[in-house]
Amino acid sequence: MAPAAGIKAQLEPDKFEDRSLEDGSSSDSSSSHQDTIGAVLDGHRPCLQETRSYASRSRAHGGCETGCTAACLARQPSRVDNIVSRIRSRPTAPVFHHPLADKPTAVSVIVDFEGPDDPYRPINWSTKTKVLTTLMYGLITMSATWASSSYAAGTQQVAHEFHVSTPVATLGTTLYLFGFGIGPLLWAPLSEVFGRRLPVMTPMFIAVCFSFATATAQNIQTIMLTRFWGAFFASAPMTNTGGVLGDLFSAEWRGIALAGYSMAIVCGPALGPVVSTVLAQQPSLGWRWTEYLTGIIQAVVLLIGVIFIDESYPPLLLAKKAEKLRHETGNWALHARMEEWQISVGQLARKFLVRPIFILATPICFSMTLYASFVYGILYMQLGAIPIIFQEVRGWHPIAAALPFLSIMIGASMGCATNIYNQFRYNKAYYAASNRPVPEMRLPPMILGSFLFCGSQFLVGWTAQPATTWVAPCIGLVMLGMGFFTIFQAALNYLVDTFQAYAASAIGANTFLRSCVAGALPLVVGPLYHNLGVGPGSSITDIKGGKGDSDALFINEKTPLPQPPAGQALVRIRAFGINRMDIMQRKGPYPLPPQAPTTLGVEFSGAIASFGSDEHGGFQVGDEVFGLAYGGAYAEYIAVSTRMLLHKPASMPWTTSAGIPETWITATQALHQVLEFAKGKSILWHAGASGVSIAGIQLSRIAGASAVYATAGSDDKCEFVVKELGATAAINYKTQDWAEAILKHTDGKGVDYIVDFVGGSYLQQNITAAARDGRIVVLGILGGAEALKVDMSQILFKRLRIEGSTLRSQEEQYQGLLRDKLAEYLTDFDSGKLRVYLDKVFPWQEIGAAHKHVEASMNIGKVVCTVG
């Protein structure tokens, strides 16, 4: 036997590549399209001519005229061979000869399919087998894309655990997408040597290992490395499934199969954050279980795939068929064309490294790839924006804020249906063109999608504020999903139809560029939305207004950016709380401490933008914090001492954390610093539905109070205090004599501690309701500063201690000690033992309405404003 086809495939690599069905080309592709693409690759002709010249030199030395197999290899030692031989101190490989070397391979010994209807040929498999194979590759791909977004749900927890900034923790998403872009450069050529199945299953098994490695990481460096390499190996199914679909489906059905498969690419990133957020919010699970679950899903899907997926690469199937026939017949001359191929590293590198660059340089491929990369990147940017819009701006619970991700999946399903409909229109053009691909017929869905995609950005951005119903941005996300899918799918189909035999290179260039773009944008989305706002960008502003009515408040757009001195941080505020002292300061007169600016507000949450010195107090730029200030929190930026900042728990929204500092520190001060609360004692909190008392009632319970009582101005508030906060009893001061009611509840003894915000009009009743050796702390004078008809004898005989206290006028060192005490309770917020109750969230443009709401005592819980 003298097989000529082996060297022919080596000397004409284009023929070897044309046999590959990975790119989705069909046997009915027209030669006219091949001529068009040939012009793109003129740069490779010198290499081909040099190879053929080398073959001529081989024949001149008595070698094979057209080639040889393993039994007859004729090749002159190259210069590289000689150099390697000297280094190894061994002679170069000799030139081999064989009597049959000059005779070509007989066609009768070439194993091929038995006609176009051979059931062994993948394109003739049953519909059930095709659907099952496509479904399994889709599930494996979805498990890979799931991992690209599931990590984001635990980014804040990662930053907090490893003491890094949020942008650094976000690199876990960026590096994963970069790995998605680089991996295909390796897995694509392997699919032409080892088939479709092995180059998918083996890398995915390694990806599973890296997912579990991420879950058990003990430092941030390990997370970054495992995320990158996990994506590098997990990119295998995204690269090779296109070839599988080319093996299984002809051109008129491939579009439908590709549309269904592409749903997996979209569903993974859309579903991942929803499930992962639920896991991350569980105190006993946290961010590590988002990675554990990813690894478990990948492992289960991979195991099912190993069981049900069959090899579909026709050349490899023929090679296996030839091997079986050799053993069954004893005719060792039988072989498949694939077994004649001598595939060099250089050929693979030229096809999958050099050629994609040449094809990307063509106007058609570059413009289509650039647009597809843009929409792919915007998709991932919006995945990062959804938590900002619904959790930070609207104040939703993190789990509820993850549900809008499903809107993108709904839109993608609509886009899939649109592309399937277009496939039937495409088939008419395909048959009319004598079964030749018509790339332009892939573009109508892209035209529709471009309008939807663009419009979705405006709808999501301009309806993000709480004043607009949540339905509006969700509709925008549906438009985003539909627009993305139609654009992205049309681009891939267009590239396949246009470049046909070279589609693998075109799609490889597309995958690399889009992954790089998508990897960079998650780093941008946080600073973009935090610094410019979800809607339009705005200048540095704060809320100003003279003393008087709430309508006098307005947003001042000429406020200079604060410059933090040494020991302070500049914080970009995301939300701030409304307190009674703000209303009193607005109405005046109110004794401001000397450190306080004229701008209202003492509590806030936000992200650190910069520091005034190298002393950062354990914080870094980008850290998400909440804290207490002497004033100035009604603004976009505030300069505040790092001593008064706390790290915001990753699971806690901006609005919730903004409602903590003043109220909870005040309650902590009253309970532990002033009253010196002792376990087993009883306590009364006035204004039980106010922010401070809501905090105080909960703190009293976990401190071991024997009984916790409260007063409130309505039956609804009283019911809230008892059922939600766990108070022993609550008295409606408008319908009852609350002092007598307290004596009745305590069998005439009274309560050991009283926390009062009302002042003069309550003093005598407080004395009446207090037990012997009781303590009363006055934190406010909402009911007036003067007390009339006070029975001083009761103070004497009961040995009462009455003390007034304010937090805002205390020195920073004193407030810092209280901050440290509050920090001890942060784990109780995560576990659910302590809760922040938000009554209503206003955009800061409605600051007047927010003040009126609090001033009218309409709130049960905290009122917060979002900034943006």
N, C-alpha and C positions, 0 to 999 in steps of 0.2 A: 504493500500500500504506500502510495506517495501522496499524501494529502496536500494539495496546493492551497486549499481554502484557508488553512491556518495562517500562512504568511500573508495571504491576500488581505485577511482581516487586520493583520498587523500593519501592512503597508498602506492600507486605506482605512484609517480609523473612522472616517465618516460612515462607512458601511456598518462597522461594529456599533456605532452609536445609533444608527437608524433602526437596528433591531430592537432596541430598548423600547418598551411600552410604558416606561415610567412617566414619560412626559405627556402621556395621554393621546399620542398620535395614533391614528388608525391606519389600517392597510389601504384604505381607499383615499388617502391624502393625495392631492394632485401634485404633479411634478412642477407646475408653475410656481407653487408656493416654495418648493425646494430650491428652485432657481433664484427666487427672491432672497431667500435666506443665505444662499451661497455667496451673494455679494457682501453680506455682513462679515463673512469669514475669510475674505481674501487675504487677510493678514496671516493666515495659517498656511498659505500655499507654499512659501519657501521651505517651511519645515517638512511638508509632505514631499516636495521635490527632492530634498536632501535625503529623506528616508528611502525614496525610490532609487536614487543614485547609489546609496549604500547597498541596496539589493543587487544592483548591477555589478558592483565590485565583488560581492559575494559569489556571484555566478562565475566571474572571471577567475576566481581561485578554486574552481572545481566544486563549488557548493551546489546546493539545490537550485534549480532554475526558478522555482516559484515558492519554495518553502520547505518546512519539515516539521515533524511532530516530535514528541519526547523521544521517540526511537531514532529520529534522524534530525539532529539539530546542527545546522551549518551557519557559523557566524565567526567572523574575524574578531579576535580579542581587541577590545577598544583600549584607548590610552588609559582610561580609568581602570580597566581590568589589570593592565600591566602595573600601574601604580599600586593598586591594592595587593597584587601578587607579591611585589617587592616587600611591602610592609609586613605581609603575613609569611614571607619567606617560602612561598609555595609557587609552583609554576602556574601559568594561566591555563584555563580550560582548553583542551585540544579541540581541533576541528574534526567533527564526526562525519562519516560517509556511510551510505547504505545503497545497495544495488537498486532499490525501488525509489530512490530519492527524486529521480527525474520524471516519475510518473504521477499524474494527478490522482486525487481521491475519486474513486468511482462513486457516482451518484447513488448507486444501489446500497451503499453502506451508510449513507447519511440518514439518520433517524429524524423523521418529521411527523407532523400531525397527519392523520389519515383523512385529508380533505378539509374543506372549510367548516363542515358540520361535525367534526370530531368532538364527541362529548368530553374528551380529555382536555380540550382547549378551553381555557378559563372563560372566554367570551361566550361559550356555549353551555356553561354550567346552568343549573336550574335557577329560576328566579329566587326560590327560597334560599339557596346557597349564596347567591349574590347579595341578597338583602342581609342575611346573617353576617356575612363577611364584612360588608360595609358598616353594619351596626357595630360589630366588635371593634373595628378600627376607629369608628367614631367615638365609642366609649373610652378607648385607650387615649385618643387625642383629647377628649374632654377632661380626663383625669390629669393630663399634662397642663392644659390651659387653666384648669381649676386652681392649680398650684400658683399660677402667675398672679392671682388676685386674692387668694385666701389669706396669704401672709399679711396683707394690708390691715386686716381686722385687729391684728395684735401689734402693730407698729409702735403704738404709744407704750404698751407694756414692755416691749423689747427695749425701747429707749430708757424707760425708767429702771428696768432691772440691770442693764449694763452701763448705766450712767453715761449715755451718749445723747446727742441732740436728735430731734425728730428727723431732720434731713439725713443724718447718718443712718438711722434705723430704716429709712425709706429706701436706702441703697439695696436692701434685700429684694425689693421689687424690681429696681432698675437692673441689677446684675442678672436677675432671672431672665429678663427680656433680652439682655445682651447675649446670654447663653443660648436663647432661642434663635438668635440671628447667626451665631457662629457655628452651632452644631450641624446644620444642614450641609455645610461644606464638606463634612466627613461622611455623614450617613447617606447622602445621595449617591456617591460613587459606589459605596459598598453594596447598595441594592442591586447594582448591575453585575456584581461578582458573586454575591452570596444569596441573591434573591430578595424577595420582599419581607418574608417572615422573620428570618434570623436577625437582620439589621434593625428590626423594630423590637422584638422580644428581649434580646440581650441588653441593649441600651436602657430599655424601660425597667429591667430588673435592677440595673445600677442606679437609675433614677429613684427607685423605691428606697434603696439603701440610703441615698443622700437625703431623702425626705425625713427618714427617721433620724439621720445624723443631725439635721437642723433642729428637730424637736428636742434632742438631748444636748444641744450646744451649751457650753459653759462660758463662752465669751462671744463678743460681737464679730471677731475675725472668723470664727468657725461658721457663724451664720452666713456671712458674706460668701465664703468659699463654697459651702455646701449648696447654697442657693444657685450660684453660678453653674457649678458642675452638675447639679441636679437638672437644671434647664438644658444644659449642653446635651445630656443624654436623653432627656424627655422630649427633645425636639425631633427625635427620629420618626415617630408616627406622623408628625405634621409634614415632614419632608417626603416620606415614602408612600403615604396613602394616596397621593395623586397618581402615582404609578400603578397602584393596586386598582384604582377605578379605571385607569386606562386599559388594564388587563381584562377587566370584567365587562366593560360597557362600550358599545360603539358610540360614535359621535352624536347620534340623535338621541341617545338616552343618557349620555355622560353628564350633561348639564343638570338633569334632575338628580342624579346620584350625587353630584358634587354639591348641589344646593342643600340636599339633606345632610350630607356629611359636614358641610360648613356650619350647620347649626351647632355642632359640637364645639366648634372653635369659639362661638359666641356664648353658648350656654355655660361653658366652664367659667369664664370670668364673671358672668352675671350671677350664677348660683353660689360661687365660692364665698363671696363676702357675706351673703345672707346666713349661711350655715356657720361660717367661721365666727361671725359676730356673736351668735348665740353661745358658742363654746367659750369665746374670749370673755364674755360677761359673767360666766360662772366662776366664782371665787376658787372653787376646788379644781378647776380645769385650766383656764387662762390660755395665753397665746401658744403654749407648747402643744396643746391638743389640737390646735388648728393644723399643725404640721403632722401630728400623729394621725389625725383623720385623713389628711392628704395621702400619707404613706399607706394607710389601710385601704383606701379606695383604689389607689394605683395597684396595690398588690392583688386585691380581689379581682379587679378587671383584667389584670395581666394573667392571672391563673386561668380565668375563663377563656381568655384569648388563646392561651397555649393549647387548651383543649379543643376549641372549636374552629380556630383559624387554620386554613390550609394554604400551602404555598401557591401563588398565582402567577409567578414570573414565567412566561412561556419558555424561554431558553433553558432555564433551570429544570423545568418539568420535562423537557425533551432530554436533557442530560440524565435525569433519573430514569426516564424510560429506556434510554440507550443502555445504561448500566444494568438494568433488570434484564433486557433482552440479551446482553452479552452473557450473563450467567445462565439464562434459560436455554439459549441456543448453542453456546460454545463458540459463536462467531465473534472473535475479539476485534474484528475490524469495524463492527457497528459502533457508531458514535454520533453525537449531536454536534451541531455547528459550534455551540458554546464551548465544547471541549477542544476546539481548534484555536480558539482565541488566545492570543498571547497579550494579555493586558498589562501594560507597564504603568508604573507610578506616574511617569511623565504624561501618558495619555489621559489618565484620570485627573491629574492636576490641570492639564490644559482644558479639559472639558468642564471641570467644576470650579476652577479658580480663575483661569484666564478668560475663558469664553464668557462667563457671566459679565465680566467687566466690559468686553467688547459689545455684547448685546445691550447692556445697560446704557451704553453710549449712543445707541440709536435713538432718534427722536421719539419713535413710537413707544419703545420700552421705557425710556426715561420719563416721559410725561405721564404714562399710565402708572408706573411704579411710584412716582413722586406723589401723585394724587392719592393712590391707595395707601401709601405710607402716612400721608397727612391725616386721612380719616381714621386710620388705625391708631395713630398717636392721640388724636382728639378723643377717641373712644376711651383709651386708658386714662387720659386726663380727666374725663367726666366720671370715670369710676372712682377717682380720688376726690372729685368735687361733691359727690352725692352725700357722704357723711358730713361735709362742711355745710351743705345747704340744709339738710334735714335735721342734723344733730346739733350743730353749732348755732345756725341762724334761727331755725324754727324751734329748737329746744326739745326735739323728740328724744325718747329713750333710744340708746344705741341699737337695740334689736329692732325697734320700729323703724328707725332711720335706715336700716339695711334693706327693708322690704322694697323700696323704690328701684333697687337693682333689677327686680323682676320685670319692671316696665321695659327695660332694654331687651329682655328676652322675648317679651310679647311683641315688641316691634320687629325683632329679628325674625320671628315666626311669620309675621306679615310680609316681610321682605323675602323670605324663602318661598312663600306662596306666589309672590309676584314673579320671582325668577323662574319658578316652575311653569307658570302661565306663559312666560316669554319663551320658554323652551319649545312649546308647541308652535309658536310663531316662527321660531328659528328653524324648526324641522321643515316647514313649508319652503323657506328660502334654501335650505340645505338640499332638498330633493330637486328644487327648480334649478339648482346649480350643478346638477349631475352628481349629487352626493359629494360635493366639495364644501369644506368649511367656509362660512360667511361671517368673518369676525365682526363686521359692523352690526350685525343683527343681535350681538350680545349687549349693545350699548343702550337701548331704550330704557331698561330699568335704572341704569346709572343716571340718565337725565332726570328721571323722577326723583331718584334718591338724592341727587345733589341739592334740589330745592328743599326736600325734607330735612336733610342734614344741616343745611345752613339755617333754616328757620328754627330748628330745635335749639340751637345755641342761644338765640335771642329769647325764645320762650322760656327756657330753663333759667337763664340769667336774670331776666326782668320780672319773673314771678317768684323768685326765691324767698322774698320777705314774708313774714307771717301774716301780713295784712291781706295777702292773696291766698285763696284756697290752695291746699296741697295738690289738688287735682291738676292744676295748670302745669306745674313743673313735671308731674308724672306723665302728662300728655306729651310734653316736650321730650322726655326720655323715650317714650314709645316712638316718636318721630326720629329720634337719634338712632335707635336700634334698627328701624326699618331703613332709614337712609344709609346707615353704615353697611348693612348687609347687601343691599342692592348695588351699592357702589363697589364694595370689596369683591363680591362674587362676580360681577360683570367684568371687573378688571382681570381677575384670574382667568375667566373663560376667554376673554379677548386675547390674552397673552398665549394661551394654549392654542387657540385657533390660528393665531398669526405666526407663531414660531414653530409650531408642530414638532418636528424632530428635535428641535433645540429648546422646547418649552421648559425642560428641566432646568436649563441654565437661566432662562428668563425668570422662572418662578424662584430659583435660588437667589437671584439678584433682588427680586421683590421681597423675599423673606428676610434677607439680611438688612436691607434698607429700612423696611417697616419696623423691624424689631429694634433697631438702633433708635429710630424716632420715638417709638412707644416707650423705650426704656428711659429716655431722657425726660419726657414730659411729666412723669410722676414727681420728679424733683422740683418741677416748676409750679405745679398746681397749688401747693400750700402757700408759698410766698405770693403767688399771683392773686388768689382769692382773699388771703388775709390782708395783703397790703393795699389792693385796689378795690376790694369788695366784690361780691358776686355779680352785682349789676355793673353800673358804670364805675370807673375809677373816680376817686374824690381827693381833694386836697386835705391837708392836715386840719382837722376841725375839732371844736369842742362846743359844749352847750353853755350859752351865756344868758343873762337876763337880770334885770334889777329886782329889788325886793317888791313883792306884791303877788298878784295872781299867777297861776301856773301858765296862763296864756302869754305871760311876759318872757317865757323861756324860748330861746331860738338857737339854731346851730350857727356858730360863728366860724366862718371859713377862713379867717385871717389869723388864726392862732399859730404862733411859731412852734416849731418842733422842740420839745423839751430837751435840754442837754443835761444828762445825768452826771452829777459830781462823783467823786470817789466814793465807793461803797454802795452806789445805787445802780439800778438797771433801768434801761428804757424798755417799757413793755408795750407792745401793740395790743390794745384792748379789743376783746371780742364781745364782752358783755359786762354790764355793771348792775348792781342791785339798787333798789329804791328803799330808802329808810326814812323814818319819821324825822330824824335830825335834818335830812335834806329839805323837808317841807318847812321845818322851823327856821332853818337858815334862809330859805327863800322868802319867808314871810318877815323875818327879822322882828326884834333884834335877837341875835344868837351869838353867844360868846365863842368866837373862833379861836383855836389855839394859834400861837404865832407862826407855826410852821405851815398852816393851811393856806392854800391859794383861794382865790375868789370863786373858782369853778367848783360846782357841787360834786358830791360823790366820794365815798370812802372805801367801797369794796368793788372788786373787779376780777375778771379772769382774762387771760391773754397769753401771748407768746413773747419771749424775750427777744428784743431786736438788737440790743447792744449793751455795753457796760461803760461806766465812767472811769474804771481803772482795771488793773490786772487782777484785783481781788474780786472774785465772782461769788463768794459765799456758797460754793457747792453747785452753782448753776452754770449753764452754758447757753450760748446763743441758740435760739430755736426751741428751748425748753418751754413746755406748756405749764403755766403757773396760775395760781390765784393768790390774792393777797389783800392787805389792808393798807390804806394810805390816810394821811391827814386831810386830804381833799384832792380834787382834780380828776376823779375817776369818770366823770361825764365827758369823756374825750376819746379820741382815737389813740392817743399815746399818753403815757404817764411815766414820769421818773420817780422811782420809789426805792426805798432801802431794801436790799436783798434780805435783811433780817426779818422783813415782814412778808416774805414770799414763801409759798409752799408749792411743791410739785403737785400738779393736778393729776389725780388718778386717771389712768388711760381710759377706763370705762365711763368716766363721768363727763357729761356734756359741758360746754362752756357756760350755758345758762345756769345749770345746777351749781357748778363751782363758784359762779359769781354771787350766788345767794348765801354762801357760807361765811365769809370772813367776819363781817361786822356782827352779825346776829349770833353766830356760834361762839366767837371769842368773847362777846359781851356776856352771853349765858355762862360760859366757862368762868369768866371773871367773877360774876355775881355768886355762882354756886360754890366755887372752890377758894377763890382769893378773898372775897369779902365775907361771905357767910361761914366759910370754913365748914362746909357740909360734913356731917357725920352719918355713917350708915345707920339705918334703923330709925331715922327721924322723919317727920312729915313736913311737907312744903306746899305753899300756895303760890301759883304764878298768875298774876293778873294779865289781862289781854291775852288769853290763852291761845287765840288763833293768830297772834302776831308772830313775826319771824323769830324774835328772841325767845318768846315763851314756847314756841314749837320746839326749838332747840333745847331749851331748859327742861321741859317736861321729859324729853327723851333722855337727856343726860342725868336727870334725877333718878329715873327708873334704873338705868344701868349702874348708877352709883349706890344703889341699895336703899332707896327711900322706902319707908314703911307705907306711906300713902302720898299721892300726888294729886292736889286739887287745882282747879283753875276757874277763872271767871271769863265770861265772854258776852257779847252783846246780842246774840241770837240763839235760838234753839238749834239751828243748823250748825253753828260754830261749836256749841256745847257738845252736840252729837259727834262732830269731827274730833274734838279733843279726847273724848272718851274712847270711841271706837278705833280711830286711826292712831292716836298717840298713846293710848293705854293709860290715860289718867284715871284715878280712882273715882272722881266725880267732877262735874263741871256745873257752875251755877250761872244762870242768865241774870246778870246784874240789873237788867231793865225790868224784870218781872218779879224779882225776889230781893229780900234783904240778904245779901250774900254773906255778911258777917254772922247773922243768926243761922244761916244754913251751914256755915262751916262749924259753928259750935255744935249744931245738931249732929253733923257727920262725925264729930270727934268726941261725942258724949260730954260736951261742955269743956273739954280740955283746951281746945284751940290747936293751932299748928305751930310747929317749932320754927319754921322759916317762912318769910313772906318776901316776894320780889314784886315791887310796885313800880308802875310806869305813870300812874295818874297824878300822884302828888297830893296837894292840899286837901281836896275834897274827900280823899280816901284815908287820911291819916287817922282820924278817930276810929273808923271801922277796922283799920289794920290793927290798932292797939287792942280793940275788943276781940278780934279773931286770933290774936297771938297767944301762945301758951306761955307759962312761966319760963323765965330764962330764954325767951324767944328772941329772934333777931329779925329785923326788918331792914331791907336795903331799898333805897329809892333810886331808880335809874332814870326817871323822867318826871315831868310836871305837866303832862298833857291836860290835867284837870284844873290847873291853876297853881300859883306859887304860894298862896296864902291858905292857912288852915284856921277855921273858926271853931270855938267851943271844944277845945281839946281837954280831956280829963287827964291831967298830968299825974294824978295819983296812981292810975293804972300802970304807967311807965315805972313808977317807983315800986309799987307792991309786986308787980310781975317781973321786976328786974330786967326790963326790956332794953335791948340795944338797937338804936335806930341810926343808920348810917347812909349817907348819900355817896354815890360813885358815878363817875363818868369815865369812859374809855378813851375818847378822842383826845382829851387834854393830857393823858398820861405820857410819860417819856417813852422814847423808842425802846429802851432797855426793858421797861415794864411790859410793854406790848409784845416784845419779842419773847418773853417768858410765857405769856399766854399763848402765843403762836406755837411754841414748843409743846405746850399742853394739848392744844388742839390737834397737833400732828399725831399724837398718840391715838386719836380716835379715827384716823383715816382708814384703817383696816376695818373698822366697824361700818363705815360707809360702804365699802366693797362687799362686806358680808350681808348687808341689809339690816343690821341691828339698829343703825341710825339712818334716817332718811331726810332729805331736803324736799320740802313740799313747795312746789311752784304753783302759785295761783294763776298768774298770767304773764305772758311774754309779749313785750311791745317792741317794735323797731324804734330806734332812738329818735327817728323823725317825729314820733308821736309821744315825745316826752311829756307834753302837757297833759295828754289823756292819762298817761301812767301816773302822774302826780295826783290828778283828780280821783283816780281809782283808789289810791292809798288814802288820800285825804278824807274820802267818804267812808272809810273803813269797810269797803266792799270786799276786801281780799281775805281769803283764808289761806295763809301761807305767804310765800315771797313773791314780789313783783320784780321782774328783771327786764332790762332793755338790752337788745342786741345792737352792736355797732357795725355798720357796713353800708 
